[in-house]
Amino acid sequence: MRVVSGIQTTGNLHLGNYLGAIKQWVAMQDAMQPGDDCLFFLADLHALTVAQDPKELADNTIGMAATLLAAGIDPDRSILFNQARVPAHSELCWLLMGTARMGWLNRMTQWKDKAGKNREGASAGLFTYPVLQAADILAYKATHVPVGEDQKQHLELARDIATKFNTDTGVELFPLPDPLISAAAPRIMSLRDGTAKMSKSDPSDMSRINLIDDDDTIAAKFRKARTDPDPLPDSFDALEGRAEAKNLVTIYAALADATPQSVVEQYAGQGFGTFKPALADLAVTVLGPIRDRLTRLLDDRDSVSAALAKGAGRATALAAPTLRSAQEALGLQV
Ligand code: TYM
């Protein structure tokens, strides 16, 4: 099994990233068998698809790497690195550019959302973003890609690119990667709007729990989270149509490693005046130790940089044979 996944280095990591992706990454790392590899990376090249302040980008990359370490990624067992330090990603991306179709990229909802009405003014990188993502995955012949639901379409595109490359060249080079979408937290929603996903780019900081938030901030954000006046029912299905309530129950269940049904049974008949403080306490119990480790790691940037450098070396070595085979298949090895 070869597990590969990444996180774009814009803004802060939040509870959606943790429950939708990172928690799965740590579980997969911990369940690794001999011969398996887990590669997790900071997608700093993907961040360049919108304008970045260089110092801020570097700080975000270190900050996010520190967050992954604090959340349980072990750089001795997993291969942790930043994408920019492994040139195979950019090189393979270019090789796949001839395979990817404009029509496929045009259908990507993330492209449509992020470019909005200003397609002409959007960067070419924003449009070709999913080709780099395909290269991230295919460079390592990944078999499993643990992600939140919002990345499903990009994963399908990576499979389409792999299939067309294999067919066009007649070389069965790339296995088709399987997306692994967290069953517990496929899509954590904003605390201010149960119909929008929790996101780094939401202008309201109250919409998300950042993994760096202190205990009081976590409690205040849950206290102020949007909900409705009704008590919790005794069945999770009965929350249909109550998006904010459903989201808070989902978060509670994912943090407690419980089913949403068992959570509503526990709180049936109670209002959010009772549920929200319980949720805040649980979140502080789970996230507090991660934040405390993160705070310590942020004072030791050199050790975070060293972990990334080591990971980049191992990733470069793993990607090299695939990159060479792709070049050969295309007639570039003369
Ligand atoms: P990014 O940085 O937006 O998110 C990182 C991971 O967190 C998941 N996620 C969520 N899960 C549940 N609820 C949410 N509200 C939520 N928000 C984010 C995402 O699904 C993702 O798994 N394009 C990718 C980064 C990337 C990548 C890759 C991923 C680049 N190359 C190769 C996998 C494989 C992205 O922007 O994720």
Boltz pocket constraint, residues with backbone or C-beta under 6 A from the ligand:
constraints:
  - pocket:
      binder: B
      contacts: [[A, 4], [A, 5], [A, 6], [A, 7], [A, 8], [A, 9], [A, 16], [A, 17], [A, 18], [A, 19], [A, 20], [A, 21], [A, 22], [A, 43], [A, 46], [A, 132], [A, 133], [A, 136], [A, 137], [A, 145], [A, 146], [A, 147], [A, 148], [A, 149], [A, 150], [A, 151], [A, 154], [A, 185], [A, 186], [A, 187], [A, 188], [A, 189], [A, 197], [A, 198], [A, 199]]
      max_distance: 6.0
